[in-house]
Amino acid sequence: MLERWEIALSAIRSGIILAPATTLVTSKDIEYRCTLSRASVFVGDRASVGKFLKVRSRCPMVKTVIQVEGVPWKNAISLNASLESIEDNSTFVAAKQRWNVPALIYFTSGTSGPPKMVQHNQISFPLGQSTFLKTFHFIC
């Protein structure tokens, strides 16, 4: 679970827009979300990367696949191996973000039609979390 939080924080501080999903999404759900959001990176555990690989050929915008745990699938990058290759003296400079820059995209449940994207910016997401922090679980 720690890796997911590290990815989320790093992405938001770098200006990368996240579109988290539960581990229950199917390959079809993943394809729909990657296509609609025009995602260029897919990050997941071994099971979710396996689901993504079934539809990868229909997600041409996705150029990079990062696997958080387990032995990586062919053509997936191991997050842990990548982190270990970072030099000890490396530094990071966060992107300066305006408050209204997108940070997250959630997909609605799709109970009354196809799921729709709901965008949160650099303020709306943290403000919501400050109120509901004890009940929130981040799964990507």
GROMACS elastic network, one bead per residue, 0.5 to 0.9 nm:
[ bonds ]
;  ai    aj funct       b0    kb
    1     4     6  0.53858   500
    1     5     6  0.68193   500
    1     6     6  0.89531   500
    1   138     6  0.86422   500
    1   139     6  0.81599   500
    2     5     6  0.53123   500
    2     6     6  0.62852   500
    2     7     6  0.86958   500
    3     7     6  0.60771   500
    3     8     6  0.85384   500
    3    68     6  0.69164   500
    3    69     6  0.89761   500
    3    79     6  0.85086   500
    3    80     6  0.88700   500
    4     7     6  0.51089   500
    4     8     6  0.61276   500
    4     9     6  0.86145   500
    4    44     6  0.86518   500
    4    68     6  0.80101   500
    4   138     6  0.74624   500
    4   139     6  0.69640   500
    4   140     6  0.66928   500
    5     8     6  0.50211   500
    5     9     6  0.60530   500
    5    10     6  0.83688   500
    5   138     6  0.74208   500
    5   139     6  0.87466   500
    6     9     6  0.52771   500
    6    10     6  0.59394   500
    6    11     6  0.83943   500
    7    10     6  0.51566   500
    7    11     6  0.59380   500
    7    12     6  0.85266   500
    7    43     6  0.88299   500
    8    11     6  0.52292   500
    8    12     6  0.61807   500
    8    13     6  0.85629   500
    8    18     6  0.72024   500
    8   138     6  0.86346   500
    8   140     6  0.86249   500
    9    12     6  0.52855   500
    9    13     6  0.60845   500
    9    14     6  0.84638   500
   10    13     6  0.52011   500
   10    14     6  0.59999   500
   10    15     6  0.86275   500
   10    16     6  0.83062   500
   10    94     6  0.85323   500
   11    14     6  0.50321   500
   11    15     6  0.61382   500
   11    17     6  0.67951   500
   11    18     6  0.70440   500
   11   103     6  0.83547   500
   12    15     6  0.52324   500
   12    16     6  0.56219   500
   12    17     6  0.66660   500
   12    18     6  0.75671   500
   12    94     6  0.89873   500
   12    95     6  0.88351   500
   12   102     6  0.89605   500
   12   103     6  0.58196   500
   12   104     6  0.80937   500
   12   122     6  0.80016   500
   13    16     6  0.75896   500
   13    93     6  0.87417   500
   13    94     6  0.52882   500
   13    95     6  0.60416   500
   13    96     6  0.80514   500
   13    97     6  0.80378   500
   13   103     6  0.89924   500
   14    17     6  0.89128   500
   14    93     6  0.82506   500
   14    94     6  0.55570   500
   14    95     6  0.51258   500
   14    96     6  0.83481   500
   14    97     6  0.86994   500
   15    94     6  0.82278   500
   15    95     6  0.61098   500
   15    96     6  0.81319   500
   15    97     6  0.69894   500
   15   101     6  0.81677   500
   15   102     6  0.81389   500
   15   103     6  0.71080   500
   16   102     6  0.85029   500
   16   103     6  0.69327   500
   16   104     6  0.86166   500
   17   102     6  0.63597   500
   17   104     6  0.53052   500
   17   105     6  0.70972   500
   18    39     6  0.89572   500
   18   102     6  0.89583   500
   18   103     6  0.64198   500
   18   105     6  0.61023   500
   18   106     6  0.83859   500
   18   140     6  0.86727   500
   19    33     6  0.82669   500
   19    34     6  0.89391   500
   19    37     6  0.80029   500
   19    39     6  0.85267   500
   19   103     6  0.88738   500
   19   104     6  0.57159   500
   19   106     6  0.56654   500
   19   107     6  0.77286   500
   19   117     6  0.89470   500
   19   140     6  0.76360   500
   20   104     6  0.77588   500
   20   105     6  0.73264   500
   20   106     6  0.64901   500
   20   107     6  0.83740   500
   20   138     6  0.75395   500
   20   139     6  0.62475   500
   21    24     6  0.80581   500
   21    25     6  0.69528   500
   21    30     6  0.86121   500
   21   106     6  0.76534   500
   21   107     6  0.79061   500
   21   138     6  0.85987   500
   21   139     6  0.61552   500
   21   140     6  0.50348   500
   22    25     6  0.60437   500
   22   138     6  0.84678   500
   22   139     6  0.55421   500
   22   140     6  0.62237   500
   23    26     6  0.84708   500
   23    44     6  0.87765   500
   23    45     6  0.88462   500
   23    47     6  0.83945   500
   23    48     6  0.68385   500
   23   139     6  0.70981   500
   23   140     6  0.72873   500
   24    48     6  0.88075   500
   25    28     6  0.79545   500
   25    29     6  0.56575   500
   25    30     6  0.65891   500
   25    48     6  0.81871   500
   25    51     6  0.87051   500
   26    29     6  0.50426   500
   26    30     6  0.62368   500
   26    31     6  0.86347   500
   26    48     6  0.84291   500
   26    51     6  0.67352   500
   26    52     6  0.85586   500
   27    30     6  0.50306   500
   27    31     6  0.61576   500
   27    32     6  0.86257   500
   27    48     6  0.82957   500
   27    50     6  0.86456   500
   27    52     6  0.57649   500
   27    53     6  0.82975   500
   27    54     6  0.66748   500
   27    55     6  0.64275   500
   28    31     6  0.51332   500
   28    32     6  0.62207   500
   28    33     6  0.86730   500
   28    51     6  0.86432   500
   28    52     6  0.87493   500
   28    55     6  0.75053   500
   29    32     6  0.51373   500
   29    33     6  0.61570   500
   29    34     6  0.85470   500
   30    33     6  0.51829   500
   30    34     6  0.59915   500
   30    35     6  0.84255   500
   30    48     6  0.88828   500
   30    51     6  0.77607   500
   30    52     6  0.64027   500
   30    55     6  0.80004   500
   31    34     6  0.52195   500
   31    35     6  0.60090   500
   31    36     6  0.84829   500
   31    52     6  0.73086   500
   31    55     6  0.61258   500
   31    56     6  0.76697   500
   31    58     6  0.71133   500
   31    59     6  0.64496   500
   32    35     6  0.52782   500
   32    36     6  0.60354   500
   32    37     6  0.84194   500
   32    59     6  0.88577   500
   32   115     6  0.89248   500
   33    36     6  0.52482   500
   33    37     6  0.58505   500
   33    38     6  0.80531   500
   33    39     6  0.80405   500
   33   107     6  0.78634   500
   33   115     6  0.86008   500
   33   117     6  0.86920   500
   34    37     6  0.53905   500
   34    38     6  0.56464   500
   34    39     6  0.50503   500
   34    40     6  0.80063   500
   34    41     6  0.88051   500
   34    42     6  0.81962   500
   34    59     6  0.65300   500
   34    61     6  0.79530   500
   34    62     6  0.75054   500
   35    38     6  0.51054   500
   35    39     6  0.68858   500
   35    58     6  0.82450   500
   35    59     6  0.61101   500
   35    60     6  0.84112   500
   35    61     6  0.75932   500
   35    62     6  0.88569   500
   36    39     6  0.79850   500
   36   117     6  0.83546   500
   37   105     6  0.82911   500
   37   117     6  0.78813   500
   38    59     6  0.85383   500
   38    61     6  0.61548   500
   38    62     6  0.77917   500
   39    42     6  0.73425   500
   39    59     6  0.84943   500
   39    61     6  0.62023   500
   39    62     6  0.57667   500
   39    63     6  0.87170   500
   40    59     6  0.89573   500
   40    60     6  0.84977   500
   40    61     6  0.52363   500
   40    63     6  0.54406   500
   40    64     6  0.66326   500
   40    65     6  0.88495   500
   41    61     6  0.82652   500
   41    62     6  0.52077   500
   41    63     6  0.60416   500
   41    65     6  0.58239   500
   41    66     6  0.75486   500
   42    49     6  0.77794   500
   42    52     6  0.79725   500
   42    62     6  0.67866   500
   42    63     6  0.83247   500
   42    64     6  0.63999   500
   42    66     6  0.62102   500
   42    67     6  0.84451   500
   43    48     6  0.83103   500
   43    49     6  0.72597   500
   43    64     6  0.84639   500
   43    65     6  0.59483   500
   43    67     6  0.58784   500
   43    68     6  0.70891   500
   43    79     6  0.89964   500
   43   140     6  0.72069   500
   44    47     6  0.76618   500
   44    48     6  0.54084   500
   44    49     6  0.55114   500
   44    52     6  0.89606   500
   44    65     6  0.81892   500
   44    66     6  0.65878   500
   44    67     6  0.52690   500
   44    68     6  0.57419   500
   44    69     6  0.80938   500
   44   140     6  0.63974   500
   45    48     6  0.54627   500
   45    49     6  0.60586   500
   45    50     6  0.85187   500
   45    66     6  0.84719   500
   45    67     6  0.54178   500
   45    69     6  0.53697   500
   45    70     6  0.74399   500
   45    72     6  0.89950   500
   45   140     6  0.86899   500
   46    49     6  0.52429   500
   46    50     6  0.61368   500
   46    51     6  0.87756   500
   46    67     6  0.62719   500
   46    68     6  0.72270   500
   46    69     6  0.61406   500
   46    70     6  0.60236   500
   46    71     6  0.75440   500
   46    72     6  0.69032   500
   46    73     6  0.74649   500
   47    50     6  0.51008   500
   47    51     6  0.64294   500
   47    52     6  0.88155   500
   48    52     6  0.62072   500
   48    53     6  0.86336   500
   48    67     6  0.87302   500
   49    53     6  0.61088   500
   49    54     6  0.88321   500
   49    65     6  0.75577   500
   49    66     6  0.79652   500
   49    67     6  0.66019   500
   49    72     6  0.87131   500
   49    73     6  0.76041   500
   49    76     6  0.80004   500
   50    53     6  0.51849   500
   50    54     6  0.67239   500
   50    73     6  0.73843   500
   51    54     6  0.55168   500
   51    55     6  0.73508   500
   51    56     6  0.89800   500
   52    55     6  0.55042   500
   52    56     6  0.58888   500
   52    65     6  0.89249   500
   53    57     6  0.79238   500
   53    73     6  0.87514   500
   54    57     6  0.78270   500
   55    58     6  0.54923   500
   55    59     6  0.67325   500
   56    59     6  0.50358   500
   56    60     6  0.71133   500
   56    62     6  0.77031   500
   57    60     6  0.63480   500
   58    61     6  0.89195   500
   59    62     6  0.58450   500
   59    63     6  0.88962   500
   60    63     6  0.72569   500
   62    65     6  0.75675   500
   64    75     6  0.85402   500
   64    76     6  0.74646   500
   64    77     6  0.77829   500
   65    75     6  0.72754   500
   65    77     6  0.60785   500
   65    78     6  0.88324   500
   66    72     6  0.84423   500
   66    76     6  0.55024   500
   66    78     6  0.59618   500
   66    79     6  0.60595   500
   67    70     6  0.77042   500
   67    71     6  0.84578   500
   67    72     6  0.60634   500
   67    73     6  0.79101   500
   67    76     6  0.61285   500
   67    77     6  0.58641   500
   67    78     6  0.51049   500
   67    79     6  0.58347   500
   67    80     6  0.85820   500
   68    72     6  0.83853   500
   68    77     6  0.86404   500
   68    78     6  0.63767   500
   68    79     6  0.52728   500
   68    80     6  0.69907   500
   69    72     6  0.74571   500
   69    78     6  0.73932   500
   69    79     6  0.75743   500
   69    80     6  0.76860   500
   70    73     6  0.88374   500
   70    78     6  0.83360   500
   71    78     6  0.77924   500
   72    75     6  0.79966   500
   72    76     6  0.57410   500
   72    77     6  0.66537   500
   72    78     6  0.58270   500
   73    76     6  0.53766   500
   73    77     6  0.81545   500
   73    78     6  0.88553   500
   74    77     6  0.84500   500
   77    80     6  0.89087   500
   77    81     6  0.80301   500
   77    82     6  0.74916   500
   78    81     6  0.53072   500
   78    82     6  0.61708   500
   78    83     6  0.86658   500
   79    82     6  0.51122   500
   79    83     6  0.61668   500
   79    84     6  0.86663   500
   80    83     6  0.51158   500
   80    84     6  0.62105   500
   80    85     6  0.87902   500
   81    84     6  0.51364   500
   81    85     6  0.64805   500
   82    85     6  0.52683   500
   82    86     6  0.70087   500
   83    86     6  0.55410   500
   84    87     6  0.80215   500
   86    89     6  0.84948   500
   86    90     6  0.69110   500
   87    90     6  0.54802   500
   88    91     6  0.87360   500
   93    96     6  0.89363   500
   94    97     6  0.86890   500
   97   100     6  0.81358   500
   97   101     6  0.64732   500
   97   122     6  0.75003   500
   98   101     6  0.56127   500
   98   122     6  0.73437   500
   99   102     6  0.84555   500
   99   121     6  0.66778   500
   99   122     6  0.50171   500
   99   123     6  0.56260   500
   99   124     6  0.86888   500
  100   103     6  0.88060   500
  100   120     6  0.86351   500
  100   121     6  0.52960   500
  100   122     6  0.60610   500
  100   123     6  0.70838   500
  100   124     6  0.86587   500
  101   120     6  0.85347   500
  101   121     6  0.53214   500
  101   122     6  0.59327   500
  101   123     6  0.87247   500
  102   105     6  0.78215   500
  102   119     6  0.65718   500
  102   120     6  0.58466   500
  102   122     6  0.62214   500
  103   119     6  0.76012   500
  103   120     6  0.58585   500
  103   122     6  0.54508   500
  103   123     6  0.86882   500
  103   125     6  0.77412   500
  104   118     6  0.82636   500
  104   119     6  0.58876   500
  104   120     6  0.51434   500
  104   121     6  0.66711   500
  104   122     6  0.83334   500
  104   125     6  0.76200   500
  105   117     6  0.60685   500
  105   118     6  0.54428   500
  105   120     6  0.61741   500
  105   121     6  0.88282   500
  106   116     6  0.81594   500
  106   117     6  0.56853   500
  106   118     6  0.51294   500
  106   119     6  0.64613   500
  106   120     6  0.79397   500
  107   110     6  0.80009   500
  107   115     6  0.56676   500
  107   116     6  0.53244   500
  107   118     6  0.59997   500
  107   119     6  0.87665   500
  108   111     6  0.82090   500
  108   114     6  0.84105   500
  108   116     6  0.53199   500
  108   117     6  0.65200   500
  108   118     6  0.71055   500
  109   112     6  0.82710   500
  109   113     6  0.87993   500
  109   114     6  0.81826   500
  109   115     6  0.56722   500
  109   116     6  0.80262   500
  110   113     6  0.51016   500
  110   116     6  0.70284   500
  111   114     6  0.74974   500
  111   115     6  0.76458   500
  112   115     6  0.83113   500
  113   116     6  0.85003   500
  120   123     6  0.76980   500
  120   124     6  0.56330   500
  120   125     6  0.56218   500
  121   124     6  0.54241   500
  121   125     6  0.63230   500
  121   126     6  0.87403   500
  122   125     6  0.64022   500
  122   126     6  0.70302   500
  123   126     6  0.55682   500
  123   127     6  0.60035   500
  123   128     6  0.85089   500
  124   127     6  0.52677   500
  124   128     6  0.61181   500
  124   129     6  0.86310   500
  125   128     6  0.51963   500
  125   129     6  0.62124   500
  125   130     6  0.87630   500
  126   130     6  0.61488   500
  126   131     6  0.88152   500
  127   130     6  0.52120   500
  127   131     6  0.67521   500
  127   132     6  0.89320   500
  128   131     6  0.54045   500
  128   132     6  0.62730   500
  128   133     6  0.79342   500
  129   132     6  0.50119   500
  129   134     6  0.84782   500
  129   135     6  0.89814   500
  129   136     6  0.73968   500
  130   133     6  0.55086   500
  130   134     6  0.88750   500
  131   134     6  0.83302   500
  132   135     6  0.56430   500
  132   136     6  0.63720   500
  133   136     6  0.54354   500
  133   137     6  0.85410   500
  134   137     6  0.85636   500
